[in-house]
Amino acid sequence: MKKLRIGLIGYGFMGRAHSNAYRKVGNFFDFEHECVLQAACARDAAKAKDFARRWGYQSVETDWRKLIARDDIDLVDICVPNNLHAEIAIAAAKAGKMILCEKPLSMNTPEGRKMVAAVERAKVPNMVWYNYRRVPAVTLAKQLIDEGRLGKIFHYRAKFLQDWTISADLPQGGAGLWRLDVKAAGSGVTGDLLAHCIDTALWLNGGIEKVNAMTETFIKQRKHTLTGKVEKVGIDDACAFLARFNNGSLATFESTRYARGHKALYTFEINGEHASIFWDLHDLHRLQYFDHRDQSLVRGWRSIHVSDGDQPYMNHWWVPGLQIGYEHSFVHQVADFIQGLETGKPAGPTFRDALETQQVCDAVLKSAKSQRWEKVARAK
Ligand SMILES: NC(=O)c1ccc[n+]([C@@H]2O[C@H](COP(=O)([O-])OP(=O)(O)OC[C@H]3O[C@@H](n4cnc5c(N)ncnc54)[C@H](O)[C@@H]3O)[C@@H](O)[C@H]2O)c1
């Protein structure tokens, strides 16, 4: 077996999700490569050691620069807040490391372009963790669209709703709350949640030509965890936008952290001339499908339980009828990355693919300010 020696930076939510994927992938997929949990990096040595022991990492670093300088690391996995992605990725590319970077790619498009240039100059394999593409029901949606079953697409509708920031007492910044601090996050729900919806949409329905957006920050000031001072809130708490795709379809996207009762309601619906599909993260193993070409006697929405061996990824898991969950999308992402290494056909989204999502996010934020339709810049 060839070893793929992983250096993971950041041991929070995603650090755990990725570590779990590296540990499982070799049990369920056959490759020439074997993932080796070589080093975990975090600033607090005691916590990093505890994380390394729990997940089976062989060593610990407290400075990401030292991790990148090591000869015994092949792949750097970036699981830290958004404002650190670019600096780490560019340094890792210069050091010749493969890179898996969390989403969104960057804080903004100019930063993203530098990251793309760095990985392409260094010719290092790279990928961004837009993991929802690899939920089997979402991958099946892609297959149905690519087979032409929907025909011409008229509408794309997506939303991602949460409710965890409604309290004015919640501070911003620091561990766990960096998403509320614009300096660490870059934007609010646009880069955090809508970026997922946009990545899926670009993958399923092609490029977006222009957008018209509105954003709102409902709670204008919050105490900052690190300074202790009450400071202006710079992120968008809610964002809704209209879009026109290059294929002529119309779209609506909405995201908020102020939708009482919703924790992670990511849904999309696509309406085509022959058929429609609908997916809901809360019921992630099902794909709803309506085909107008069915005989009228039995025509109706089908709820496809995506668990059969001929449905995407499912032949690697249990037996038909038994479903898998959220963490498996990360296992699939690692599997596709390794397959890309072994076949020479890199799996997406690469940094270049993820730059397109960044450009849509930037156009959305620009439109929210200008209150006009804004064209999406082309990837360069
Ligand atoms: N793909 C997804 O569905 C998904 C889900 C959640 C988060 N994310 C992305 O993953 C990234 C991390 O988010 P998270 O939810 O895991 O955050 P988190 O707050 O749970 O973890 C962040 C980690 O980064 C560490 N960190 C911060 N600065 C560091 C530094 N200088 N050196 C080393 N470690 C440092 C923190 O100690 C913490 O362990 C973000 O970019 C986020 O947008 C993606």
The ligand as an SDF file (V2000), in Angstrom:
LIG
                    3D

 44 48  0  0  0  0  0  0  0  0999 V2000
  -18.1000   21.2120    4.8510 N   0  0  0  0  0  0  0  0  0  0  0  0
  -18.9450   21.5610    5.8000 C   0  0  0  0  0  0  0  0  0  0  0  0
  -20.1080   21.1840    5.7850 O   0  0  0  0  0  0  0  0  0  0  0  0
  -18.4890   22.4470    6.9210 C   0  0  0  0  0  0  0  0  0  0  0  0
  -19.1630   22.4180    8.1620 C   0  0  0  0  0  0  0  0  0  0  0  0
  -18.6570   23.2000    9.2010 C   0  0  0  0  0  0  0  0  0  0  0  0
  -17.5560   24.0120    8.9880 C   0  0  0  0  0  0  0  0  0  0  0  0
  -16.9470   24.0510    7.7670 N   0  0  0  0  0  0  0  0  0  0  0  0
  -15.7460   24.8990    7.5470 C   0  0  0  0  0  0  0  0  0  0  0  0
  -14.6530   24.2880    8.2600 O   0  0  0  0  0  0  0  0  0  0  0  0
  -13.7940   25.2930    8.7980 C   0  0  0  0  0  0  0  0  0  0  0  0
  -13.6830   25.0710   10.3070 C   0  0  0  0  0  0  0  0  0  0  0  0
  -14.9900   25.1220   10.8560 O   0  0  0  0  0  0  0  0  0  0  0  0
  -15.3800   24.2870   12.1740 P   0  0  0  0  0  0  0  0  0  0  0  0
  -16.8590   24.2760   12.2450 O   0  0  0  0  0  0  0  0  0  0  0  0
  -14.6440   23.0060   12.2280 O   0  0  0  0  0  0  0  0  0  0  0  0
  -14.8280   25.2910   13.2660 O   0  0  0  0  0  0  0  0  0  0  0  0
  -14.4690   24.9760   14.7740 P   0  0  0  0  0  0  0  0  0  0  0  0
  -14.5550   26.2930   15.4750 O   0  0  0  0  0  0  0  0  0  0  0  0
  -15.2560   23.8210   15.2860 O   0  0  0  0  0  0  0  0  0  0  0  0
  -12.9290   24.5120   14.6820 O   0  0  0  0  0  0  0  0  0  0  0  0
  -11.9210   25.3750   14.2320 C   0  0  0  0  0  0  0  0  0  0  0  0
  -10.6140   24.8640   14.7280 C   0  0  0  0  0  0  0  0  0  0  0  0
   -9.5490   25.6950   14.2340 O   0  0  0  0  0  0  0  0  0  0  0  0
   -8.6110   25.8490   15.2890 C   0  0  0  0  0  0  0  0  0  0  0  0
   -7.7370   26.9900   14.9910 N   0  0  0  0  0  0  0  0  0  0  0  0
   -8.0640   28.3020   14.9210 C   0  0  0  0  0  0  0  0  0  0  0  0
   -6.9540   29.0260   14.6140 N   0  0  0  0  0  0  0  0  0  0  0  0
   -5.9160   28.1460   14.4760 C   0  0  0  0  0  0  0  0  0  0  0  0
   -4.5350   28.2590   14.1700 C   0  0  0  0  0  0  0  0  0  0  0  0
   -3.9800   29.4550   13.9560 N   0  0  0  0  0  0  0  0  0  0  0  0
   -3.7620   27.1260   14.1100 N   0  0  0  0  0  0  0  0  0  0  0  0
   -4.3130   25.9180   14.3230 C   0  0  0  0  0  0  0  0  0  0  0  0
   -5.6190   25.7410   14.6460 N   0  0  0  0  0  0  0  0  0  0  0  0
   -6.4200   26.8430   14.7160 C   0  0  0  0  0  0  0  0  0  0  0  0
   -9.4790   26.0000   16.5120 C   0  0  0  0  0  0  0  0  0  0  0  0
   -8.7470   25.7790   17.6960 O   0  0  0  0  0  0  0  0  0  0  0  0
  -10.4890   24.8650   16.2510 C   0  0  0  0  0  0  0  0  0  0  0  0
   -9.9540   23.6130   16.6460 O   0  0  0  0  0  0  0  0  0  0  0  0
  -14.3990   26.6200    8.3950 C   0  0  0  0  0  0  0  0  0  0  0  0
  -13.7670   27.1030    7.2450 O   0  0  0  0  0  0  0  0  0  0  0  0
  -15.8580   26.2870    8.0950 C   0  0  0  0  0  0  0  0  0  0  0  0
  -16.4610   27.1610    7.1610 O   0  0  0  0  0  0  0  0  0  0  0  0
  -17.3940   23.2740    6.7460 C   0  0  0  0  0  0  0  0  0  0  0  0
  1  2  1  0
  2  3  2  0
  2  4  1  0
  4  5  1  0
  4 44  2  0
  5  6  2  0
  6  7  1  0
  7  8  2  0
  8  9  1  0
  8 44  1  0
  9 10  1  0
  9 42  1  0
 10 11  1  0
 11 12  1  0
 11 40  1  0
 12 13  1  0
 13 14  1  0
 14 15  2  0
 14 16  1  0
 14 17  1  0
 17 18  1  0
 18 19  2  0
 18 20  1  0
 18 21  1  0
 21 22  1  0
 22 23  1  0
 23 24  1  0
 23 38  1  0
 24 25  1  0
 25 26  1  0
 25 36  1  0
 26 27  1  0
 26 35  1  0
 27 28  2  0
 28 29  1  0
 29 30  1  0
 29 35  2  0
 30 31  1  0
 30 32  2  0
 32 33  1  0
 33 34  2  0
 34 35  1  0
 36 37  1  0
 36 38  1  0
 38 39  1  0
 40 41  1  0
 40 42  1  0
 42 43  1  0
M  CHG  2   8   1  16  -1
M  END
$$$$
